[in-house]
């Protein structure tokens, strides 16, 4: 059984992060939708043999859109937002690098599911992205916008 203290702590963390994590999820879905479209078009135009290159382009496009939505909607009234162009590009760079770490997890799962089980890449991408979500949320909020989601 989960102790009452641990349960109360978990409830408090969920309460603090509920709306922000929903917004973050929605921005992720939007970026993911763009990523899936780019992946689909790339597969149709270039074929499976170019999947790594296709994934790289899809990643950059989708994640850049995610950053912009998170920057101007999800974290608009909280966290750190240096408004200079330099500050925005620094945060975008951090967001891209941290998302890359999560995307390495997602792409590794996608490629493993494709090569070992013949699972279609778009489905593998969904599975991999779902697994990488908690890592991305916690690390990006802390590192990009200085929002500590676990305190």
C-alpha positions in Angstrom: 0.0 0.0 0.0 1.1 3.5 -0.7 1.6 5.5 2.5 -0.7 8.4 3.1 2.3 10.9 3.0 3.4 9.6 -0.4 -0.2 9.6 -1.7 -0.7 13.2 -0.5 2.5 14.2 -2.1 1.5 12.7 -5.4 -1.9 14.3 -5.3 -0.3 17.7 -4.6 2.2 17.3 -7.5 -0.7 16.4 -9.9 -2.8 19.4 -8.7 0.1 21.8 -9.2 0.9 20.5 -12.6 -2.5 19.6 -14.0 -3.3 22.6 -16.2 0.3 23.1 -17.3 0.8 19.5 -18.2 -2.5 19.5 -20.1 -1.3 22.5 -22.1 2.1 20.9 -22.5 0.4 17.8 -23.8 -1.7 19.7 -26.2 1.4 21.5 -27.6 3.0 18.1 -27.8 0.0 16.6 -29.7 0.2 19.5 -32.1 3.9 19.1 -32.7 3.5 15.4 -32.8 0.8 15.8 -35.5 3.2 17.9 -37.6 5.9 15.3 -37.0 3.6 12.5 -38.1 2.6 14.4 -41.3 6.2 15.0 -42.1 7.1 11.4 -41.4 4.2 10.1 -43.5 5.1 12.4 -46.5 8.7 11.5 -46.2 8.0 7.8 -46.2 5.7 8.2 -49.2 8.2 10.3 -51.1 11.5 8.7 -50.1 10.7 5.3 -48.7 11.6 3.3 -45.6 15.3 3.3 -46.5 15.5 7.0 -45.6 13.6 6.8 -42.3 16.5 8.2 -40.1 16.7 11.3 -42.3 13.0 11.6 -42.4 12.7 11.3 -38.6 15.4 14.0 -38.2 13.5 16.5 -40.3 10.2 15.6 -38.8 11.7 16.0 -35.3 13.1 19.4 -35.9 9.9 20.7 -37.5 7.5 19.3 -34.8 9.7 20.2 -31.9 10.1 23.8 -33.1 6.3 24.2 -33.2 6.0 22.6 -29.7 8.5 25.1 -28.3 6.7 28.1 -29.7 3.3 26.9 -28.3 4.9 26.2 -24.9 6.8 29.5 -24.9 3.7 31.6 -25.7 0.9 29.6 -24.2 1.9 26.8 -21.8 4.4 28.8 -19.7 3.3 32.3 -20.6 2.6 33.6 -17.1 5.2 31.6 -15.2 8.8 30.6 -15.3 11.7 32.4 -17.0 11.1 34.3 -20.3 14.0 36.5 -21.3 12.3 38.4 -24.2 15.3 39.1 -26.3 15.8 37.2 -29.5 19.0 35.7 -28.0 17.0 34.5 -25.0 14.4 32.9 -27.2 17.0 31.1 -29.3 18.8 29.9 -26.2 15.6 28.4 -24.8 14.7 27.0 -28.3 18.2 25.3 -28.4 17.8 23.9 -24.9 14.3 22.6 -25.8 15.5 21.0 -29.0 18.5 19.3 -27.2 16.3 18.0 -24.3 13.6 16.9 -26.7 16.2 15.1 -28.7 17.1 13.0 -25.7 13.4 12.0 -25.3 13.2 11.6 -29.1 16.1 9.2 -29.0 14.0 7.0 -26.8 11.0 7.4 -29.1 12.9 6.7 -32.3 14.8 3.8 -30.8 11.5 2.2 -29.8 10.0 3.0 -33.3 12.9 1.5 -35.1 13.0 -1.6 -32.9 9.3 -2.1 -33.3 9.7 -1.8 -37.1 12.7 -4.0 -37.5 11.9 -6.7 -35.0 8.1 -6.8 -35.2 7.2 -5.2 -38.5 5.1 -2.5 -36.7 4.3 0.4 -39.0 6.5 3.4 -38.2 3.7 5.8 -37.4 2.3 3.4 -34.7 5.8 2.8 -33.4 6.3 6.6 -33.2 3.1 6.9 -31.1 4.3 4.2 -28.7 7.8 5.6 -28.3 6.5 9.2 -27.8 4.2 8.1 -25.0 7.1 6.5 -23.2 9.3 9.6 -23.6 6.6 12.1 -22.4 7.3 12.2 -18.6 11.0 12.7 -19.2 10.4 15.5 -21.6 7.9 17.4 -19.4 9.9 17.3 -16.2 13.3 18.1 -17.7 12.1 20.8 -20.1 10.1 22.7 -17.6 13.0 22.8 -15.2 15.8 23.4 -17.7 14.1 25.7 -20.3 11.7 27.8 -18.2 13.1 27.2 -14.6 9.8 25.7 -13.4 10.3 22.9 -10.9 7.4 20.5 -11.3 8.3 18.2 -8.5 8.4 20.8 -5.7 
